Amino acid sequence: METTALNILFSAAFLLLVVVSGGIIYLTAAEWRDRRRQAREKRAAKADTKKAATKAVTKRK
């Protein structure tokens, strides 16, 4: 009886450890993906601004 209860508690603890670790890995990966996307959008916006500025200078000449 005592061994069965300990086995259930250890199994539950291990399952919780796996679930929490999986959640942390998921959140870390999602944050990494979002940072990459934001950096890519920032570079694209910067390039668009640079193109617009070059185009404006070219039109003035």
C-alpha positions in Angstrom: 0.0 0.0 0.0 2.7 2.4 1.0 4.8 1.6 -2.0 1.9 2.1 -4.3 1.2 5.5 -2.9 4.8 6.6 -3.2 4.9 5.3 -6.8 1.8 7.4 -7.6 3.3 10.5 -6.0 6.6 10.1 -7.8 4.8 9.5 -11.1 2.7 12.7 -10.5 5.8 14.7 -9.7 7.6 13.5 -12.8 4.5 14.2 -14.9 4.3 17.8 -13.5 8.1 18.2 -14.1 7.6 17.2 -17.8 4.6 19.5 -18.3 6.2 22.5 -16.7 9.5 21.9 -18.6 7.5 21.6 -21.8 5.7 24.9 -21.1 8.9 26.7 -20.5 10.5 25.3 -23.7 7.4 26.4 -25.6 7.3 29.9 -24.2 11.1 30.3 -24.9 10.7 29.2 -28.5 7.7 31.5 -29.0 9.6 34.5 -27.6 12.6 33.7 -29.8 10.4 33.4 -32.9 8.7 36.7 -32.1 12.0 38.5 -31.6 13.2 37.2 -35.0 10.0 38.4 -36.6 10.2 41.8 -35.1 13.8 42.2 -36.1 13.0 41.1 -39.7 10.1 43.7 -39.8 12.3 46.4 -38.4 15.0 45.7 -41.1 12.3 45.7 -43.8 10.9 49.0 -42.5 14.4 50.5 -42.4 15.1 49.4 -46.0 11.8 50.8 -47.1 12.6 54.1 -45.5 16.0 54.2 -47.1 14.4 53.5 -50.5 11.9 56.2 -50.1 14.6 58.7 -49.1 16.8 57.7 -52.1 13.8 58.1 -54.4 12.9 61.5 -53.0 16.5 62.7 -53.5 16.6 61.3 -57.1 13.3 63.1 -57.9 14.7 66.5 -56.8 17.6 66.3 -59.2 
